[in-house]
Protein backbone atom coordinates (compact mmCIF):
# COMPACT_ATOMS: atom_id res chain seq x y z
CA UNK A 1 0.00 0.00 0.00
CA UNK A 2 1.25 3.44 -0.89
CA UNK A 3 2.24 5.28 2.35
CA UNK A 4 0.45 8.44 1.17
CA UNK A 5 -2.82 6.66 0.62
CA UNK A 6 -5.43 6.89 3.36
CA UNK A 7 -8.61 4.92 3.73
CA UNK A 8 -10.50 5.79 0.60
CA UNK A 9 -14.24 6.25 0.45
CA UNK A 10 -15.71 2.94 -0.69
CA UNK A 11 -17.01 4.52 -3.86
CA UNK A 12 -15.78 7.61 -5.73
CA UNK A 13 -19.39 8.81 -5.70
CA UNK A 14 -19.26 8.92 -1.89
CA UNK A 15 -16.13 11.06 -1.86
CA UNK A 16 -16.70 14.72 -1.13
CA UNK A 17 -13.01 15.61 -1.40
CA UNK A 18 -10.32 13.90 -3.47
CA UNK A 19 -6.73 15.07 -3.80
CA UNK A 20 -4.53 13.90 -6.68
CA UNK A 21 -0.78 14.11 -7.07
CA UNK A 22 0.82 12.84 -10.27
CA UNK A 23 -2.61 11.55 -11.36
CA UNK A 24 -2.98 9.28 -8.33
CA UNK A 25 -5.25 9.69 -5.35
CA UNK A 26 -3.30 10.63 -2.25
CA UNK A 27 -6.23 11.64 -0.04
CA UNK A 28 -9.96 11.14 -0.08
CA UNK A 29 -12.80 11.81 2.35
CA UNK A 30 -16.53 11.30 2.35
CA UNK A 31 -17.27 13.67 5.23
CA UNK A 32 -19.29 16.85 4.89
CA UNK A 33 -18.89 20.59 5.37
CA UNK A 34 -15.24 21.66 5.81
CA UNK A 35 -14.20 18.58 7.76
CA UNK A 36 -12.47 16.87 4.80
CA UNK A 37 -10.21 19.91 4.39
CA UNK A 38 -9.28 19.86 8.07
CA UNK A 39 -8.60 16.12 7.75
CA UNK A 40 -6.38 16.87 4.75
CA UNK A 41 -4.51 19.48 6.77
CA UNK A 42 -3.87 16.89 9.52
CA UNK A 43 -2.92 14.24 6.94
CA UNK A 44 -0.27 16.56 5.50
CA UNK A 45 1.46 16.82 8.88
CA UNK A 46 2.40 13.12 8.78
CA UNK A 47 2.55 12.80 5.00
CA UNK A 48 4.15 15.97 3.61
CA UNK A 49 3.23 16.65 0.01
CA UNK A 50 4.11 19.60 -2.17
CA UNK A 51 0.55 20.89 -2.44
CA UNK A 52 1.50 23.14 -5.36
CA UNK A 53 1.63 19.93 -7.45
CA UNK A 54 -1.79 18.66 -6.38
CA UNK A 55 -5.22 18.80 -7.92
CA UNK A 56 -8.05 19.13 -5.40
CA UNK A 57 -11.56 17.97 -6.33
CA UNK A 58 -14.33 19.07 -3.98
CA UNK A 59 -18.09 18.60 -4.36
CA UNK A 60 -19.03 22.08 -3.10
CA UNK A 61 -16.60 24.99 -2.99
CA UNK A 62 -17.84 28.10 -1.28
CA UNK A 63 -15.65 30.91 0.00
CA UNK A 64 -14.72 29.02 3.19
CA UNK A 65 -13.56 25.90 1.32
CA UNK A 66 -11.74 28.04 -1.23
CA UNK A 67 -9.91 29.92 1.51
CA UNK A 68 -8.85 26.67 3.20
CA UNK A 69 -7.73 25.16 -0.12
CA UNK A 70 -5.75 28.32 -0.95
CA UNK A 71 -4.29 28.33 2.59
CA UNK A 72 -3.05 24.77 1.94
CA UNK A 73 -1.45 25.92 -1.33
CA UNK A 74 -3.23 23.61 -3.79
CA UNK A 75 -1.91 23.60 -7.36
CA UNK A 76 -5.35 23.49 -8.99
CA UNK A 77 -8.96 22.96 -7.98
CA UNK A 78 -12.12 21.53 -9.48
CA UNK A 79 -15.45 22.06 -7.76
CA UNK A 80 -18.59 20.29 -8.88
CA UNK A 81 -20.41 23.36 -7.56
CA UNK A 82 -18.49 26.57 -6.89
CA UNK A 83 -19.71 29.91 -5.61
CA UNK A 84 -18.68 33.16 -7.21
CA UNK A 85 -17.05 34.11 -3.87
CA UNK A 86 -15.02 30.89 -3.91
CA UNK A 87 -13.98 31.53 -7.52
CA UNK A 88 -12.76 35.01 -6.57
CA UNK A 89 -10.53 33.51 -3.85
CA UNK A 90 -8.83 31.30 -6.45
CA UNK A 91 -8.46 34.19 -8.90
CA UNK A 92 -6.84 36.36 -6.21
CA UNK A 93 -4.56 33.48 -5.10
CA UNK A 94 -3.62 32.65 -8.70
CA UNK A 95 -4.87 29.06 -8.40
CA UNK A 96 -6.15 27.50 -11.64
CA UNK A 97 -9.72 26.27 -11.13
CA UNK A 98 -12.65 24.75 -12.94
CA UNK A 99 -16.22 24.01 -11.94
CA UNK A 100 -19.22 22.06 -13.08
CA UNK A 101 -21.71 24.71 -11.95
CA UNK A 102 -21.02 28.28 -10.84
CA UNK A 103 -23.55 29.74 -8.40
CA UNK A 104 -23.76 33.21 -6.92
CA UNK A 105 -23.39 31.89 -3.37
CA UNK A 106 -23.63 28.77 -1.21
CA UNK A 107 -26.53 28.83 1.23
CA UNK A 108 -24.32 28.40 4.28
CA UNK A 109 -23.72 30.56 7.35
CA UNK A 110 -19.98 30.08 6.97
CA UNK A 111 -19.92 31.80 3.59
CA UNK A 112 -21.72 34.76 5.15
CA UNK A 113 -19.29 34.89 8.11
CA UNK A 114 -16.36 35.22 5.69
CA UNK A 115 -18.08 37.66 3.36
CA UNK A 116 -15.75 40.59 4.14
CA UNK A 117 -12.68 38.56 5.15
CA UNK A 118 -9.92 38.14 2.59
CA UNK A 119 -6.88 37.22 4.71
CA UNK A 120 -6.27 33.45 4.38
CA UNK A 121 -4.60 33.07 7.79
CA UNK A 122 -7.36 34.99 9.60
CA UNK A 123 -10.03 32.99 7.76
CA UNK A 124 -8.27 29.76 8.75
CA UNK A 125 -8.33 30.85 12.39
CA UNK A 126 -12.06 31.60 12.25
CA UNK A 127 -12.85 28.32 10.49
CA UNK A 128 -10.85 26.23 12.97
CA UNK A 129 -12.89 27.79 15.78
CA UNK A 130 -16.17 27.20 13.92
CA UNK A 131 -15.35 23.62 13.09
CA UNK A 132 -15.25 22.54 16.73
CA UNK A 133 -12.96 19.86 15.39
CA UNK A 134 -13.95 17.30 17.99
CA UNK A 135 -17.44 17.10 16.50
CA UNK A 136 -18.00 14.89 13.46
CA UNK A 137 -20.29 17.35 11.68
CA UNK A 138 -20.88 21.08 12.03
CA UNK A 139 -24.54 21.95 12.60
CA UNK A 140 -24.14 25.40 11.03
CA UNK A 141 -24.01 24.12 7.46
Helices and strands as residue ranges (DSSP letters): G 12-14, E 17-21, E 24-29, H 35-46, G 51-53, E 54-61, H 63-72, E 76-83, H 84-93, E 96-103, H 109-113, H 120-131
